[in-house]
């Protein structure tokens, strides 16, 4: 899908479509980073719990 097709669908200019797409990309990147951080925290917690269990 081209920027022009998206612009036509959104009834806006090509530059507006480009700006909207970049904004969405940026938000996707931020969300992905946040998910990765959360996943790392969960893994770290599980590792800690496993270590505590083996020490009992």
RAHUGI-V427551 format. One line per field, one symbol per residue. phi: phi as a letter, one per 30 degrees, with the letter a starting at -180 (. if undefined). psi: psi as a letter, one per 40 degrees, with the letter a starting at -180 (. if undefined). burial: + if it has 24 or more other C-alpha atoms within 12 Angstrom, else -. Layout:
phi=???
psi=???
burial=???
This chain:
phi=.dedddedddhbddddddddddddeddddddddddddddddddddddddddddddd
psi=hidddddddefiiddddddddddddddddddddddddddddddddddddddddde.
burial=--------------------------------------------------------
